[in-house]
Amino acid sequence: MINRNKVVLVDEKDTVLAEMDKLKAHQQGLLHRAFSVFIFNKKEQLLLQQRAQEKYHGGGLWTNTCCSHPQWGDNVKESAEERLHMEMGLDCTLIYSHAFMYKVAVENNLIEHEYDHVFYGFSDQKPILNKAEVQAYKWLSIEEINQELLTHPEQYTYWFKLAFPKVIKDLKASGKI
């Protein structure tokens, strides 16, 4: 298993600056590279994961299929595909959607400040959860997710709420859903 205790610091153009301890970067709120993965099935449902309760932030919250930080020298797409396998037991070719930046204070006096690369893919495989990362999963339709985000936004991660609408827009524009 890859050691994920470091993050790659970047500037607003995603130019690599340095490597830093992950917790320290989150304590200082420094901009770092991340990725988020959205996997859909043939029914056009999105596979959501519930983050393990023990996560250093966002424990117990629902979010996209997989997310993490590429390591120094990693190809971001390959890192995302590897992490998808490690967290959810899925092997899937990913397609680049978009990137965005955000900064938000989260629990434990931490700050998420990420340059997030977003990918999507398609699979009907049954997830095999890495319980250190994920405590549960569910497949929901786009309409069900939109309803959940209206009625229970506090149950979802901040980055998911930002990335989800753009992924759906990209998929509709490309005719993939």
ChimeraX attribute file (.defattr): number of C-alpha atoms within 10 A of each C-alpha:
attribute: neighborCount
match mode: 1-to-1
recipient: residues
	/A:1	6
	/A:2	9
	/A:3	6
	/A:4	12
	/A:5	12
	/A:6	18
	/A:7	25
	/A:8	25
	/A:9	23
	/A:10	18
	/A:11	15
	/A:12	12
	/A:13	8
	/A:14	18
	/A:15	12
	/A:16	15
	/A:17	12
	/A:18	12
	/A:19	15
	/A:20	17
	/A:21	13
	/A:22	17
	/A:23	15
	/A:24	14
	/A:25	21
	/A:26	23
	/A:27	14
	/A:28	13
	/A:29	18
	/A:30	20
	/A:31	25
	/A:32	30
	/A:33	24
	/A:34	24
	/A:35	22
	/A:36	23
	/A:37	29
	/A:38	26
	/A:39	24
	/A:40	21
	/A:41	16
	/A:42	10
	/A:43	11
	/A:44	15
	/A:45	20
	/A:46	25
	/A:47	25
	/A:48	23
	/A:49	26
	/A:50	23
	/A:51	26
	/A:52	20
	/A:53	16
	/A:54	14
	/A:55	13
	/A:56	12
	/A:57	19
	/A:58	20
	/A:59	17
	/A:60	19
	/A:61	20
	/A:62	24
	/A:63	25
	/A:64	24
	/A:65	26
	/A:66	26
	/A:67	23
	/A:68	18
	/A:69	25
	/A:70	24
	/A:71	19
	/A:72	16
	/A:73	8
	/A:74	12
	/A:75	10
	/A:76	19
	/A:77	19
	/A:78	13
	/A:79	17
	/A:80	26
	/A:81	19
	/A:82	18
	/A:83	23
	/A:84	24
	/A:85	18
	/A:86	18
	/A:87	21
	/A:88	22
	/A:89	16
	/A:90	20
	/A:91	17
	/A:92	17
	/A:93	15
	/A:94	19
	/A:95	14
	/A:96	14
	/A:97	20
	/A:98	14
	/A:99	17
	/A:100	16
	/A:101	19
	/A:102	13
	/A:103	15
	/A:104	12
	/A:105	14
	/A:106	15
	/A:107	11
	/A:108	11
	/A:109	11
	/A:110	18
	/A:111	20
	/A:112	23
	/A:113	20
	/A:114	27
	/A:115	23
	/A:116	23
	/A:117	24
	/A:118	25
	/A:119	24
	/A:120	23
	/A:121	18
	/A:122	20
	/A:123	16
	/A:124	14
	/A:125	12
	/A:126	10
	/A:127	20
	/A:128	14
	/A:129	18
	/A:130	15
	/A:131	14
	/A:132	12
	/A:133	19
	/A:134	24
	/A:135	18
	/A:136	16
	/A:137	19
	/A:138	13
	/A:139	18
	/A:140	18
	/A:141	15
	/A:142	16
	/A:143	10
	/A:144	13
	/A:145	18
	/A:146	16
	/A:147	12
	/A:148	15
	/A:149	15
	/A:150	10
	/A:151	10
	/A:152	11
	/A:153	15
	/A:154	12
	/A:155	15
	/A:156	21
	/A:157	20
	/A:158	20
	/A:159	20
	/A:160	19
	/A:161	16
	/A:162	13
	/A:163	21
	/A:164	19
	/A:165	12
	/A:166	16
	/A:167	19
	/A:168	17
	/A:169	13
	/A:170	17
	/A:171	13
	/A:172	11
	/A:173	10
	/A:174	9
	/A:175	8
	/A:176	10
	/A:177	14
